[in-house]
């Protein structure tokens, strides 16, 4: 495999979640086989660890993005550090019925 087509040669920023997961599956299949080349074992395990970090990073980024979108859609959401301009839910006025116990 040439360096240009070697997945390990691609910058981590350019590797998407699906590609990283696919490469990780290939490495795991390789390592699970009976004929593991000891000369490349360390490098393959190192690459698997890099791919795991990439996948976890992509998941964390997606989770953060989804939480931001949901917070923007939720009118009762409190302002966050990411969006200090978001207004919290309005306080009930004295003319509104009190729905709490004893009220």
N, C-alpha and C positions, 0 to 999 in steps of 0.2 A: 504494500500500500504506500503511495507517495505521501509526502507531507501535506500537499494541498488537499488530498481527499481523506487524510487521517482525521477522524472525529476529534482526537485529542489535540490536534493542531488548531482547531477552531476556537476562537476566543470564547470564554464562558458567557460573555454578554450576548453573543450571537447564537447560543444554543437555547432553543426553546424547550419547554417542559416535555413535550411529546418526544422530541429528538433525544433529550437526555434520558428519559425513561426507557426509550427503545434501546439506546446504547447500553444502559445499565442492565437491561434484561439480557442482552447479548453477552455481556461480561459475566453475569451470574450463570448463564448457561455454559459458558466456557469453563468457568471455575468449578462447576458442578460435575463436569465430565471426568472420566477416568484418566485422561492423559493431559494433565495440566503441566505446561512448560514452566519449570521452576525459574528459568532465566527471565521470564516476563511476569511472573506471579506478582511481585512487589509493585510493578508499574500498573498492572491491571487493577489491583486492589486500591492503589492510590487514585487511579482514574475513577473507580467506582465511588470512592469517598467524595471526590470532586463533583460527580454527577448527583450524588445525594444532596450535597450542599446547594447545587443549582436548583434541584427540584423543590427542596424546602424553601429556598428563597422565592421561587416563582409562586408557590402556594401562599407564602406569607404576603407577597405583594398583591396577589389576587384577593386574599381575605381582606386586606386593608382597603383595597379599592371598593369591594362590595360593601364593606361597613360604611365607607364614606357615602356611597350612593344611597344606601338605606337610611342613613342619618339625615341626608338631604330631603328624603321623601317623608320622613316621620316628623310631623309638625310638633310633636311633644318632645322631640330630642333636645337635650341641653346642648349649649354651645361647646364645641371641643376646641382644643388648641389648633387643630387643622382648619377650623372654620369659626373664628371668634365672632363673625357677624351673624351667625344663625341665632334667631330670637328663640328663647325658651317659651314653653307653653304659657299663655297668659294666666294670671291669678284670677280666681273667680271674684266677681264684683259682689258687693253686699246685697244686691237685688237677686242674685242667683240662689237657688235652693241648696242647702247644705245637705250632702248625701252621706256624711259620715255618721257613725253611731253616736247617739246622744245629741245630734244637731238637728 
